[in-house]
Amino acid sequence: MMSIYIQRLIDLRTDSDLTQKQVGAIINKSQQGYAHIENGKAQISVDDLITLCNFYNISPEYVLGFTDEMRKLK
């Protein structure tokens, strides 16, 4: 079973029409490095999660599965 945060990261990326390579560049990782996060071989760091939440303008509570409401950052 896939972790909720992984599914939400995938959904955010695909909804934004971005490739793994493009998202990897945002967090200074290769396409393969970011793919490892999406396939559960690696965990995302807190710093990278914060960077992606800022990029997508979405609350970390949503990404981590604490809420199903896609709240924007304030």
N, CA, C and O of each residue as an XYZ file, in Angstrom:
296
protein
N       0.838     -1.194      0.000
C       0.000      0.000      0.000
C       0.880      1.254      0.000
O       1.840      1.349      0.764
N       0.545      2.201     -0.854
C       1.326      3.418     -0.992
C       0.965      4.411      0.127
O      -0.205      4.590      0.465
N       1.985      5.040      0.681
C       1.747      6.076      1.692
C       0.968      7.226      1.090
O       1.122      7.554     -0.087
N       0.129      7.834      1.912
C      -0.709      8.931      1.419
C       0.148     10.094      0.921
O      -0.196     10.728     -0.076
N       1.259     10.384      1.602
C       2.067     11.529      1.160
C       2.687     11.266     -0.211
O       2.841     12.190     -1.009
N       3.041     10.013     -0.486
C       3.604      9.693     -1.804
C       2.546      9.902     -2.884
O       2.823     10.507     -3.919
N       1.333      9.400     -2.641
C       0.266      9.573     -3.627
C      -0.035     11.047     -3.850
O      -0.292     11.470     -4.977
N      -0.003     11.829     -2.774
C      -0.292     13.257     -2.923
C       0.823     13.975     -3.662
O       0.549     14.887     -4.442
N       2.070     13.591     -3.438
C       3.170     14.187     -4.197
C       3.037     13.859     -5.678
O       3.258     14.718     -6.531
N       2.676     12.616     -5.983
C       2.473     12.224     -7.377
C       1.333     13.030     -7.987
O       1.453     13.552     -9.095
N       0.226     13.126     -7.254
C      -0.933     13.867     -7.761
C      -0.605     15.343     -7.990
O      -0.993     15.914     -9.008
N       0.103     15.955     -7.053
C       0.473     17.366     -7.212
C       1.358     17.558     -8.446
O       1.183     18.512     -9.204
N       2.300     16.647     -8.636
C       3.198     16.750     -9.789
C       2.439     16.577    -11.096
O       2.591     17.380    -12.016
N       1.623     15.531    -11.179
C       0.925     15.273    -12.439
C      -0.149     16.314    -12.714
O      -0.369     16.682    -13.868
N      -0.824     16.798    -11.667
C      -1.823     17.857    -11.858
C      -1.181     19.153    -12.356
O      -1.832     19.974    -13.003
N       0.092     19.320    -12.047
C       0.832     20.511    -12.495
C       1.551     20.266    -13.821
O       2.296     21.123    -14.295
N       1.326     19.104    -14.410
C       1.971     18.729    -15.680
C       3.489     18.832    -15.617
O       4.131     19.343    -16.535
N       4.050     18.338    -14.519
C       5.497     18.351    -14.343
C       6.045     16.929    -14.422
O       5.356     15.962    -14.097
N       7.284     16.826    -14.857
C       7.962     15.534    -14.881
C       8.698     15.330    -13.557
O       8.893     16.269    -12.785
N       9.097     14.096    -13.317
C       9.913     13.826    -12.131
C      11.225     14.607    -12.208
O      11.729     15.072    -11.186
N      11.763     14.747    -13.378
C      13.012     15.492    -13.550
C      12.832     16.952    -13.140
O      13.694     17.520    -12.471
N      11.714     17.559    -13.539
C      11.455     18.958    -13.196
C      11.283     19.137    -11.688
O      11.824     20.078    -11.108
N      10.539     18.245    -11.060
C      10.346     18.346     -9.608
C      11.648     18.042     -8.892
O      11.973     18.683     -7.892
N      12.391     17.076     -9.391
C      13.696     16.793     -8.796
C      14.597     18.009     -8.809
O      15.305     18.271     -7.836
N      14.577     18.756     -9.901
C      15.407     19.965     -9.995
C      15.015     20.995     -8.941
O      15.870     21.720     -8.432
N      13.733     21.062     -8.615
C      13.265     22.022     -7.600
C      13.886     21.717     -6.246
O      14.193     22.628     -5.478
N      14.073     20.424     -5.952
C      14.649     20.039     -4.658
C      16.097     19.548     -4.793
O      16.619     18.867     -3.911
N      16.729     19.907     -5.909
C      18.141     19.586     -6.146
C      18.431     18.085     -6.115
O      19.406     17.633     -5.514
N      17.565     17.334     -6.774
C      17.758     15.903     -6.915
C      17.651     15.547     -8.394
O      17.048     16.276     -9.181
N      18.238     14.429     -8.750
C      18.104     13.943    -10.120
C      16.704     13.370    -10.309
O      15.954     13.206     -9.347
N      16.364     13.071    -11.550
C      15.075     12.422    -11.819
C      15.009     11.115    -11.047
O      13.982     10.800    -10.445
N      16.094     10.355    -11.059
C      16.110      9.071    -10.363
C      15.964      9.255     -8.853
O      15.264      8.485     -8.195
N      16.622     10.270     -8.310
C      16.508     10.552     -6.874
C      15.083     10.875     -6.484
O      14.589     10.410     -5.456
N      14.415     11.681     -7.312
C      13.025     12.006     -7.008
C      12.119     10.793     -7.239
O      11.160     10.586     -6.496
N      12.418      9.999     -8.256
C      11.632      8.783     -8.515
C      11.684      7.845     -7.319
O      10.694      7.184     -7.005
N      12.822      7.783     -6.653
C      12.934      6.945     -5.456
C      11.966      7.399     -4.362
O      11.447      6.575     -3.609
N      11.729      8.683     -4.274
C      10.751      9.190     -3.304
C       9.354      8.733     -3.701
O       8.590      8.244     -2.868
N       9.027      8.895     -4.981
C       7.687      8.527     -5.440
C       7.431      7.022     -5.415
O       6.281      6.599     -5.299
N       8.472      6.213     -5.521
C       8.228      4.767     -5.487
C       8.516      4.152     -4.119
O       8.509      2.931     -3.968
N       8.770      5.004     -3.124
C       8.924      4.538     -1.751
C      10.284      3.973     -1.398
O      10.451      3.425     -0.308
N      11.266      4.089     -2.289
C      12.613      3.610     -1.991
C      13.390      4.591     -1.124
O      14.381      4.222     -0.494
N      12.937      5.842     -1.092
C      13.574      6.876     -0.267
C      12.473      7.734      0.343
O      11.388      7.873     -0.223
N      12.767      8.302      1.496
C      11.814      9.213      2.120
C      12.223     10.645      1.826
O      13.406     10.966      1.706
N      11.226     11.484      1.714
C      11.496     12.895      1.456
C      11.976     13.553      2.749
O      11.467     13.255      3.830
N      12.943     14.435      2.633
C      13.419     15.154      3.822
C      12.440     16.265      4.166
O      11.652     16.700      3.325
N      12.499     16.709      5.388
C      11.636     17.809      5.831
C      11.919     19.049      4.997
O      10.987     19.748      4.599
N      13.175     19.330      4.729
C      13.529     20.511      3.934
C      12.946     20.417      2.520
O      12.433     21.403      1.991
N      13.026     19.234      1.914
C      12.469     19.066      0.574
C      10.949     19.150      0.586
O      10.353     19.684     -0.349
N      10.319     18.630      1.628
C       8.865     18.732      1.756
C       8.444     20.202      1.858
O       7.481     20.620      1.215
N       9.149     20.965      2.647
C       8.853     22.394      2.797
C       9.024     23.103      1.457
O       8.191     23.925      1.076
N      10.092     22.789      0.750
C      10.334     23.400     -0.559
C       9.189     23.098     -1.516
O       8.714     23.994     -2.213
N       8.740     21.844     -1.559
C       7.653     21.483     -2.470
C       6.330     22.096     -2.035
O       5.539     22.507     -2.885
N       6.071     22.167     -0.744
C       4.840     22.817     -0.278
C       4.830     24.288     -0.687
O       3.795     24.809     -1.105
N       5.963     24.953     -0.568
C       6.063     26.344     -1.020
C       5.874     26.437     -2.531
O       5.170     27.320     -3.019
N       6.497     25.534     -3.262
C       6.383     25.549     -4.717
C       4.928     25.360     -5.159
O       4.428     26.108     -6.000
N       4.256     24.359     -4.589
C       2.866     24.075     -4.963
C       1.860     24.985     -4.237
O       0.668     24.971     -4.544
N       2.357     25.777     -3.272
C       1.506     26.642     -2.447
C       0.390     25.826     -1.787
O      -0.791     26.159     -1.882
N       0.800     24.759     -1.122
C      -0.151     23.865     -0.474
C       0.360     23.538      0.935
O       1.568     23.461      1.162
N      -0.562     23.348      1.864
C      -0.171     23.097      3.250
C       0.477     21.726      3.412
O       0.068     20.766      2.758
N       1.483     21.629      4.278
C       2.086     20.321      4.543
C       1.090     19.362      5.201
O       1.217     18.146      5.058
N       0.115     19.894      5.910
C      -0.904     19.037      6.527
C      -1.654     18.239      5.465
O      -1.999     17.079      5.689
N      -1.906     18.853      4.315
C      -2.572     18.150      3.224
C      -1.648     17.073      2.646
O      -2.055     15.925      2.474
N      -0.417     17.450      2.352
C       0.519     16.509      1.736
C       0.735     15.297      2.648
O       0.812     14.165      2.171
N       0.831     15.533      3.943
C       1.102     14.452      4.886
C      -0.136     13.645      5.263
O      -0.024     12.623      5.940
N      -1.309     14.091      4.836
C      -2.520     13.330      5.077
C      -3.252     13.650      6.361
O      -4.148     12.906      6.761
N      -2.891     14.749      7.022
C      -3.604     15.146      8.232
C      -4.960     15.765      7.923
O      -5.832     15.823      8.789
N      -5.135     16.222      6.697
C      -6.408     16.777      6.251
C      -6.589     16.444      4.774
O      -5.619     16.254      4.040
N      -7.832     16.380      4.362
C      -8.117     16.178      2.940
C      -8.421     17.496      2.238
O      -8.703     17.524      1.040
N      -8.362     18.579      2.994
C      -8.625     19.912      2.444
C      -7.327     20.486      1.883
O      -6.332     20.615      2.595
N      -7.353     20.828      0.598
C      -6.160     21.389     -0.038
C      -6.057     22.873      0.294
O      -6.471     23.732     -0.484
N      -5.496     23.151      1.463
C      -5.353     24.534      1.907
C      -4.096     25.158      1.336
O      -3.025     24.551      1.310
N      -4.263     26.403      0.875
C      -3.114     27.176      0.402
C      -2.288     27.615      1.592
O      -2.801     27.704      2.707
N      -1.020     27.889      1.366
C      -0.170     28.449      2.413
C      -0.573     29.886      2.664
O      -1.027     30.575      1.750
N      -0.416     30.333      3.863
C      -0.787     31.718      4.199
C       0.383     32.623      3.992
O       0.279     33.829      4.219
